[in-house]
């Protein structure tokens, strides 16, 4: 059996090796390493795939979130509502810009932000909501956009874990996650569903005025070279990553199908086990399984994590410490917030390997040892 990886980027690369290698060599021959033509070609390809009018590539997903907030003109003291149960990048940029993070609960089934919690958290200072499409499951964007419209609040989608996911509205229409809010952001970190061979990110919008601001913010605040209208930052996707991403974009739907196939196997293996809750699949979206995350109840999650490690099965805990309990936010006095759902999840979730290259032997080995442990 091949060694099991949490994400097997090496095997995935070898399936597209010749195409990637040739594209990289072309970039080296052109020597257009920054802002080469392929960067714009990738932006156009990604816009077409997502159905977004404008795509602005940038250096990473954290920058994408920061640039989005800067372009919206959010000011120090403005409140931004976000889930506490997410990766720290979602919330650290809020504090970095001297905005005020307002942490709210998630739905215990989807792991995504709870619209009812959003509604309760809105104050006159609330200027934006940042829903996170966590683990590849879409947040309930229909309800979120209704709340945002009612209160005249911006919505920035953190789509780092769900690129390619479809969201189905009640009227039968559908959109890709990341294109529903005022601005969408994503990451191309190598382990992501659409991963680069280094760092990278992108920002999406259907608003031309916002697109102009986003481009300026990502490029030193300049509208044309050497003319800087606002304070911006320097955040670029390099040409090498753009050509690789453009190749992998053509395979993204197939990658999602492979992930779903592995998730289906896990679902069947753990079906109806009293100690295991498998990932919920909301009817309003098609889960793209950036992570396959179980909830354990009646079995020790940390002991399972150690047991799997002994069996050379990687597993991860996303996330052991929620945002409102992180030391970096201590000055906001949020650690005392009562968030029972978030606290319950942080003690019980564990993610198993999920990627495009899992084979049946590996899946049987993983599920067999998980069941061995929980059946003790």
Kinemage of the C-alpha trace (Angstrom):
@kinemage 1
@onewidth
@group {chain A} dominant
@subgroup {mainchain}
@vectorlist {calphas} color= white
{ca unk a 1} P 0.000 0.000 0.000
{ca unk a 2} L 1.214 3.496 -0.810
{ca unk a 3} L 1.862 5.701 2.242
{ca unk a 4} L -1.286 7.599 3.170
{ca unk a 5} L -1.079 11.383 2.956
{ca unk a 6} L -3.500 13.927 4.361
{ca unk a 7} L -3.284 15.534 0.920
{ca unk a 8} L -1.349 13.762 -1.836
{ca unk a 9} L -0.142 16.631 -4.021
{ca unk a 10} L 2.801 14.574 -5.307
{ca unk a 11} L 0.713 11.867 -6.990
{ca unk a 12} L -1.707 14.477 -8.294
{ca unk a 13} L 1.199 16.368 -9.883
{ca unk a 14} L 2.481 13.259 -11.680
{ca unk a 15} L -0.845 12.857 -13.480
{ca unk a 16} L -0.405 16.279 -15.127
{ca unk a 17} L 3.392 16.372 -14.983
{ca unk a 18} L 4.223 16.856 -18.662
{ca unk a 19} L 1.726 19.680 -19.109
{ca unk a 20} L 2.859 21.439 -15.937
{ca unk a 21} L 6.552 20.996 -16.686
{ca unk a 22} L 6.205 22.413 -20.189
{ca unk a 23} L 4.216 25.396 -18.930
{ca unk a 24} L 6.777 26.160 -16.228
{ca unk a 25} L 9.628 25.941 -18.725
{ca unk a 26} L 7.769 28.383 -20.976
{ca unk a 27} L 7.591 30.860 -18.098
{ca unk a 28} L 11.299 30.486 -17.413
{ca unk a 29} L 12.087 31.009 -21.081
{ca unk a 30} L 9.918 34.133 -21.196
{ca unk a 31} L 11.390 35.423 -17.911
{ca unk a 32} L 8.078 37.208 -17.253
{ca unk a 33} L 7.955 36.041 -13.659
{ca unk a 34} L 5.726 38.831 -12.307
{ca unk a 35} L 2.508 39.962 -13.997
{ca unk a 36} L 3.160 37.803 -17.035
{ca unk a 37} L 0.386 37.279 -19.558
{ca unk a 38} L -0.616 33.905 -17.999
{ca unk a 39} L -1.717 35.697 -14.813
{ca unk a 40} L -4.429 37.543 -16.714
{ca unk a 41} L -5.256 34.414 -18.710
{ca unk a 42} L -5.807 32.529 -15.469
{ca unk a 43} L -7.951 35.356 -14.081
{ca unk a 44} L -10.165 35.186 -17.162
{ca unk a 45} L -10.390 31.380 -17.004
{ca unk a 46} L -11.324 31.470 -13.338
{ca unk a 47} L -13.923 34.201 -13.905
{ca unk a 48} L -15.480 32.119 -16.674
{ca unk a 49} L -15.521 29.004 -14.508
{ca unk a 50} L -17.062 30.753 -11.515
{ca unk a 51} L -19.384 33.052 -13.387
{ca unk a 52} L -17.784 36.098 -11.768
{ca unk a 53} L -17.398 39.285 -13.767
{ca unk a 54} L -14.065 40.201 -12.205
{ca unk a 55} L -11.222 38.141 -10.723
{ca unk a 56} L -8.214 39.819 -9.124
{ca unk a 57} L -5.352 37.396 -8.410
{ca unk a 58} L -3.219 38.096 -5.342
{ca unk a 59} L -0.459 36.580 -3.231
{ca unk a 60} L -2.513 34.457 -0.814
{ca unk a 61} L -5.921 33.969 0.727
{ca unk a 62} L -5.192 36.081 3.799
{ca unk a 63} L -4.232 39.022 1.593
{ca unk a 64} L -7.437 38.483 -0.364
{ca unk a 65} L -9.513 38.990 2.796
{ca unk a 66} L -7.503 42.031 3.851
{ca unk a 67} L -7.738 43.662 0.422
{ca unk a 68} L -11.488 43.025 0.352
{ca unk a 69} L -11.989 44.848 3.654
{ca unk a 70} L -9.735 47.699 2.570
{ca unk a 71} L -11.619 48.129 -0.710
{ca unk a 72} L -14.939 48.338 1.149
{ca unk a 73} L -13.619 51.300 3.095
{ca unk a 74} L -14.134 49.738 6.513
{ca unk a 75} L -12.837 51.999 9.275
{ca unk a 76} L -11.268 51.298 12.701
{ca unk a 77} L -13.973 50.356 15.160
{ca unk a 78} L -16.357 49.014 12.528
{ca unk a 79} L -17.724 45.606 13.497
{ca unk a 80} L -17.337 42.544 11.309
{ca unk a 81} L -19.383 39.440 12.102
{ca unk a 82} L -17.582 36.140 11.575
{ca unk a 83} L -17.715 32.579 12.919
{ca unk a 84} L -15.393 31.711 15.773
{ca unk a 85} L -15.090 28.148 14.439
{ca unk a 86} L -12.744 28.734 11.499
{ca unk a 87} L -9.086 29.153 10.604
{ca unk a 88} L -7.462 32.205 12.149
{ca unk a 89} L -6.817 33.957 8.800
{ca unk a 90} L -10.503 34.794 8.534
{ca unk a 91} L -10.422 36.819 11.718
{ca unk a 92} L -6.846 38.050 12.090
{ca unk a 93} L -7.189 40.464 9.165
{ca unk a 94} L -10.162 42.054 10.930
{ca unk a 95} L -7.991 42.898 13.919
{ca unk a 96} L -5.023 43.817 11.715
{ca unk a 97} L -7.102 46.586 10.123
{ca unk a 98} L -8.213 47.716 13.606
{ca unk a 99} L -11.752 46.588 12.952
{ca unk a 100} L -13.709 44.775 15.662
{ca unk a 101} L -14.338 41.044 15.207
{ca unk a 102} L -17.750 39.903 16.403
{ca unk a 103} L -17.675 36.149 16.889
{ca unk a 104} L -20.859 34.152 16.446
{ca unk a 105} L -21.973 30.542 16.540
{ca unk a 106} L -22.052 28.006 13.735
{ca unk a 107} L -24.667 25.426 12.799
{ca unk a 108} L -23.693 22.120 14.493
{ca unk a 109} L -24.548 20.176 11.334
{ca unk a 110} L -22.919 22.230 8.573
{ca unk a 111} L -20.129 23.803 10.705
{ca unk a 112} L -20.948 27.080 8.915
{ca unk a 113} L -22.100 30.399 10.369
{ca unk a 114} L -25.629 30.425 11.808
{ca unk a 115} L -27.881 33.131 10.266
{ca unk a 116} L -29.877 33.418 13.498
{ca unk a 117} L -26.646 34.193 15.366
{ca unk a 118} L -25.771 36.836 12.773
{ca unk a 119} L -29.110 38.564 13.227
{ca unk a 120} L -28.675 38.704 16.999
{ca unk a 121} L -25.139 40.141 16.724
{ca unk a 122} L -25.948 43.108 14.464
{ca unk a 123} L -25.489 46.581 15.963
{ca unk a 124} L -25.301 50.068 14.443
{ca unk a 125} L -21.531 49.521 14.125
{ca unk a 126} L -21.884 46.338 12.035
{ca unk a 127} L -20.492 46.914 8.544
{ca unk a 128} L -19.726 43.438 7.184
{ca unk a 129} L -20.340 39.715 7.535
{ca unk a 130} L -17.668 37.151 6.629
{ca unk a 131} L -19.291 33.736 6.149
{ca unk a 132} L -16.836 30.857 5.757
{ca unk a 133} L -17.651 27.910 3.494
{ca unk a 134} L -15.963 25.560 5.910
{ca unk a 135} L -14.547 22.162 4.931
{ca unk a 136} L -16.093 22.507 1.435
{ca unk a 137} L -19.695 22.968 2.630
{ca unk a 138} L -21.402 26.199 1.592
{ca unk a 139} L -22.715 28.562 4.237
{ca unk a 140} L -26.459 29.347 3.931
{ca unk a 141} L -25.938 32.283 1.593
{ca unk a 142} L -29.601 32.860 0.766
{ca unk a 143} L -30.437 33.717 4.369
{ca unk a 144} L -27.186 35.617 4.852
{ca unk a 145} L -27.760 37.830 1.821
{ca unk a 146} L -31.308 38.547 2.993
{ca unk a 147} L -29.966 39.694 6.381
{ca unk a 148} L -27.272 41.791 4.698
{ca unk a 149} L -29.782 43.505 2.420
{ca unk a 150} L -32.130 44.200 5.327
{ca unk a 151} L -29.396 45.884 7.369
{ca unk a 152} L -27.345 47.308 4.459
{ca unk a 153} L -24.256 45.285 5.392
{ca unk a 154} L -21.457 44.044 3.133
{ca unk a 155} L -20.842 40.310 2.677
{ca unk a 156} L -17.314 38.967 2.061
{ca unk a 157} L -17.274 35.232 1.356
{ca unk a 158} L -14.280 33.288 2.622
{ca unk a 159} L -14.228 30.622 -0.084
{ca unk a 160} L -10.746 29.265 0.615
{ca unk a 161} L -12.096 25.769 1.331
{ca unk a 162} L -14.964 25.475 -1.150
{ca unk a 163} L -13.915 26.674 -4.581
{ca unk a 164} L -16.043 24.939 -7.195
{ca unk a 165} L -18.995 24.412 -4.849
{ca unk a 166} L -22.449 25.173 -6.276
{ca unk a 167} L -25.080 26.974 -4.204
{ca unk a 168} L -28.729 26.352 -5.092
{ca unk a 169} L -31.246 29.109 -4.379
{ca unk a 170} L -34.914 28.542 -3.547
{ca unk a 171} L -35.957 29.857 -6.982
{ca unk a 172} L -33.972 27.080 -8.687
{ca unk a 173} L -31.033 29.238 -9.759
{ca unk a 174} L -27.484 28.455 -8.747
{ca unk a 175} L -24.175 30.245 -8.296
{ca unk a 176} L -20.669 29.209 -7.371
{ca unk a 177} L -19.649 30.015 -3.830
{ca unk a 178} L -17.477 33.116 -3.783
{ca unk a 179} L -19.683 34.913 -6.306
{ca unk a 180} L -22.777 35.465 -4.152
{ca unk a 181} L -21.637 38.148 -1.708
{ca unk a 182} L -20.350 41.606 -2.546
{ca unk a 183} L -16.820 40.164 -2.620
{ca unk a 184} L -15.497 36.606 -2.576
{ca unk a 185} L -12.006 35.470 -1.642
{ca unk a 186} L -10.043 32.256 -1.983
{ca unk a 187} L -6.667 30.674 -1.329
{ca unk a 188} L -4.519 28.546 -3.628
{ca unk a 189} L -2.401 27.102 -0.841
{ca unk a 190} L -1.093 23.731 -2.121
{ca unk a 191} L -3.467 21.633 -0.013
{ca unk a 192} L -6.576 23.452 -1.243
{ca unk a 193} L -8.942 21.867 -3.776
{ca unk a 194} L -7.409 24.150 -6.401
{ca unk a 195} L -3.873 24.317 -5.073
{ca unk a 196} L -0.798 26.018 -6.480
{ca unk a 197} L 2.784 24.825 -6.108
{ca unk a 198} L 3.359 27.695 -3.712
{ca unk a 199} L 1.208 30.469 -2.331
{ca unk a 200} L -1.564 32.315 -4.125
{ca unk a 201} L -5.046 33.734 -3.779
{ca unk a 202} L -7.791 35.587 -5.618
{ca unk a 203} L -10.652 37.999 -5.071
{ca unk a 204} L -13.976 37.979 -6.957
{ca unk a 205} L -16.722 40.517 -7.484
{ca unk a 206} L -19.495 41.343 -9.910
{ca unk a 207} L -19.290 45.051 -9.093
{ca unk a 208} L -17.126 47.087 -11.474
{ca unk a 209} L -16.490 49.897 -8.993
{ca unk a 210} L -15.352 47.390 -6.356
{ca unk a 211} L -13.178 45.590 -8.907
{ca unk a 212} L -11.314 48.827 -9.658
{ca unk a 213} L -10.737 49.436 -5.946
{ca unk a 214} L -9.621 45.851 -5.347
{ca unk a 215} L -7.052 46.052 -8.148
{ca unk a 216} L -5.736 49.314 -6.739
{ca unk a 217} L -5.505 47.984 -3.201
{ca unk a 218} L -3.574 44.921 -4.366
{ca unk a 219} L -1.141 47.059 -6.375
{ca unk a 220} L 0.194 49.737 -4.024
{ca unk a 221} L -3.017 51.755 -4.277
{ca unk a 222} L -2.188 52.926 -7.775
{ca unk a 223} L -4.607 53.535 -10.632
{ca unk a 224} L -1.682 53.871 -13.023
{ca unk a 225} L 2.026 53.356 -12.521
{ca unk a 226} L 3.585 55.744 -9.993
{ca unk a 227} L 0.236 57.453 -9.245
{ca unk a 228} L -0.966 56.217 -5.862
{ca unk a 229} L -4.500 57.273 -4.971
{ca unk a 230} L -4.868 55.354 -1.692
{ca unk a 231} L -2.711 53.374 0.696
{ca unk a 232} L -2.667 49.826 -0.636
{ca unk a 233} L -0.428 46.806 -0.402
{ca unk a 234} L 1.730 44.662 -2.669
{ca unk a 235} L 0.002 41.352 -3.306
{ca unk a 236} L 0.648 39.509 -6.562
{ca unk a 237} L 0.143 36.019 -7.941
{ca unk a 238} L 3.344 35.147 -9.749
{ca unk a 239} L 3.324 33.872 -13.322
{ca unk a 240} L 4.654 30.417 -12.421
{ca unk a 241} L 1.723 29.769 -10.110
{ca unk a 242} L -0.747 31.164 -12.649
{ca unk a 243} L 0.205 28.678 -15.368
{ca unk a 244} L 0.010 25.769 -12.924
{ca unk a 245} L -3.377 26.900 -11.616
{ca unk a 246} L -4.720 27.362 -15.121
{ca unk a 247} L -3.871 23.740 -15.894
{ca unk a 248} L -5.349 22.433 -12.639
{ca unk a 249} L -8.507 24.527 -13.069
{ca unk a 250} L -9.438 22.304 -16.029
{ca unk a 251} L -9.443 19.333 -13.631
{ca unk a 252} L -11.207 21.003 -10.696
{ca unk a 253} L -14.613 19.388 -11.234
{ca unk a 254} L -12.978 15.973 -11.629
{ca unk a 255} L -11.009 16.605 -8.447
{ca unk a 256} L -14.261 17.392 -6.623
{ca unk a 257} L -15.833 14.204 -7.972
{ca unk a 258} L -12.888 12.169 -6.639
{ca unk a 259} L -13.226 13.780 -3.237
{ca unk a 260} L -16.961 13.059 -3.167
{ca unk a 261} L -16.316 9.437 -4.113
{ca unk a 262} L -13.938 9.060 -1.159
{ca unk a 263} L -16.458 10.838 1.090
{ca unk a 264} L -19.195 8.436 -0.055
{ca unk a 265} L -16.992 5.505 0.928
{ca unk a 266} L -16.378 6.980 4.370
{ca unk a 267} L -20.099 7.709 4.782
{ca unk a 268} L -21.030 4.110 4.040
{ca unk a 269} L -18.315 2.693 6.292
{ca unk a 270} L -19.406 4.785 9.274
{ca unk a 271} L -23.146 4.770 8.578
{ca unk a 272} L -25.325 4.642 11.682
{ca unk a 273} L -22.392 4.136 14.040
{ca unk a 274} L -23.604 5.547 17.374
{ca unk a 275} L -20.291 7.254 18.172
{ca unk a 276} L -19.682 8.815 14.748
{ca unk a 277} L -21.493 11.614 12.966
{ca unk a 278} L -20.459 11.886 9.326
{ca unk a 279} L -20.418 15.221 7.465
{ca unk a 280} L -23.832 16.729 6.809
{ca unk a 281} L -24.612 17.526 3.183
{ca unk a 282} L -26.954 20.483 2.929
{ca unk a 283} L -29.554 20.319 0.163
{ca unk a 284} L -28.714 23.870 -0.874
{ca unk a 285} L -25.192 23.007 -2.085
{ca unk a 286} L -22.930 20.258 -3.381
{ca unk a 287} L -20.190 19.665 -0.828
{ca unk a 288} L -16.676 19.665 -2.380
{ca unk a 289} L -14.996 18.064 0.667
{ca unk a 290} L -11.914 20.120 1.277
{ca unk a 291} L -11.968 18.197 4.541
{ca unk a 292} L -13.844 15.095 5.637
{ca unk a 293} L -14.648 15.898 9.249
{ca unk a 294} L -16.251 13.547 11.733
{ca unk a 295} L -17.889 14.403 15.037
{ca unk a 296} L -17.091 11.849 17.736
{ca unk a 297} L -19.418 11.435 20.689
{ca unk a 298} L -18.672 8.709 23.190
{ca unk a 299} L -15.119 8.147 21.932
{ca unk a 300} L -12.021 10.140 22.826
{ca unk a 301} L -11.081 12.279 19.832
{ca unk a 302} L -7.501 12.940 20.939
{ca unk a 303} L -6.879 9.274 21.641
{ca unk a 304} L -8.181 8.404 18.176
{ca unk a 305} L -5.841 10.992 16.693
{ca unk a 306} L -2.903 9.326 18.471
{ca unk a 307} L -4.078 5.829 17.555
{ca unk a 308} L -4.301 6.701 13.853
{ca unk a 309} L -0.839 8.247 13.974
{ca unk a 310} L 0.545 4.969 15.345
{ca unk a 311} L -1.052 3.211 12.357
{ca unk a 312} L 0.565 5.733 9.983
{ca unk a 313} L -2.780 7.306 9.153
{ca unk a 314} L -2.618 11.107 9.198
{ca unk a 315} L -5.528 12.983 10.744
{ca unk a 316} L -6.016 16.586 11.777
{ca unk a 317} L -8.065 18.583 14.246
{ca unk a 318} L -9.566 21.616 12.521
{ca unk a 319} L -9.780 23.583 14.848
{ca unk a 320} L -8.790 22.907 18.479
{ca unk a 321} L -8.989 26.540 19.677
{ca unk a 322} L -11.808 28.762 18.376
{ca unk a 323} L -11.166 32.384 17.425
{ca unk a 324} L -12.802 33.958 20.461
{ca unk a 325} L -10.419 32.024 22.748
{ca unk a 326} L -7.208 32.917 20.895
{ca unk a 327} L -4.752 35.100 22.819
{ca unk a 328} L -4.448 37.522 19.915
{ca unk a 329} L -8.024 38.660 20.536
{ca unk a 330} L -7.766 38.964 24.322
{ca unk a 331} L -8.023 42.761 24.211
{ca unk a 332} L -11.502 42.469 22.681
{ca unk a 333} L -12.688 40.701 25.862
{ca unk a 334} L -14.379 37.930 23.892
{ca unk a 335} L -12.991 34.869 25.672
{ca unk a 336} L -15.905 34.845 28.113
{ca unk a 337} L -18.487 34.588 25.324
{ca unk a 338} L -20.846 31.652 25.693
{ca unk a 339} L -20.541 29.581 22.524
{ca unk a 340} L -21.651 26.048 23.404
{ca unk a 341} L -21.859 24.747 19.822
{ca unk a 342} L -18.374 25.977 18.955
{ca unk a 343} L -16.908 24.629 22.200
{ca unk a 344} L -18.648 21.276 21.664
{ca unk a 345} L -17.253 20.967 18.138
{ca unk a 346} L -13.681 21.893 19.064
{ca unk a 347} L -13.653 18.970 21.506
{ca unk a 348} L -15.082 16.408 19.070
{ca unk a 349} L -14.131 17.043 15.432
{ca unk a 350} L -11.424 15.116 13.605
{ca unk a 351} L -10.612 15.191 9.893
{ca unk a 352} L -9.526 12.122 7.932
{ca unk a 353} L -7.443 12.076 4.742
{ca unk a 354} L -9.422 13.341 1.768
{ca unk a 355} L -7.954 14.080 -1.623
{ca unk a 356} L -8.038 13.109 -5.269
{ca unk a 357} L -5.606 10.204 -5.057
{ca unk a 358} L -7.048 7.957 -2.343
{ca unk a 359} L -7.437 4.347 -3.499
{ca unk a 360} L -9.615 1.548 -2.190
{ca unk a 361} L -6.797 -0.128 -0.270
{ca unk a 362} L -6.053 3.076 1.584
{ca unk a 363} L -9.723 3.826 2.269
{ca unk a 364} L -10.318 0.331 3.650
{ca unk a 365} L -7.229 0.637 5.845
{ca unk a 366} L -8.323 4.035 7.218
{ca unk a 367} L -11.943 3.107 7.904
{ca unk a 368} L -10.977 -0.252 9.374
{ca unk a 369} L -8.740 1.337 11.992
{ca unk a 370} L -11.216 4.095 12.849
{ca unk a 371} L -13.870 1.451 13.452
{ca unk a 372} L -11.418 -0.689 15.403
{ca unk a 373} L -10.839 2.218 17.784
{ca unk a 374} L -14.464 3.321 18.263
{ca unk a 375} L -15.635 -0.255 18.739
{ca unk a 376} L -13.318 -0.860 21.688
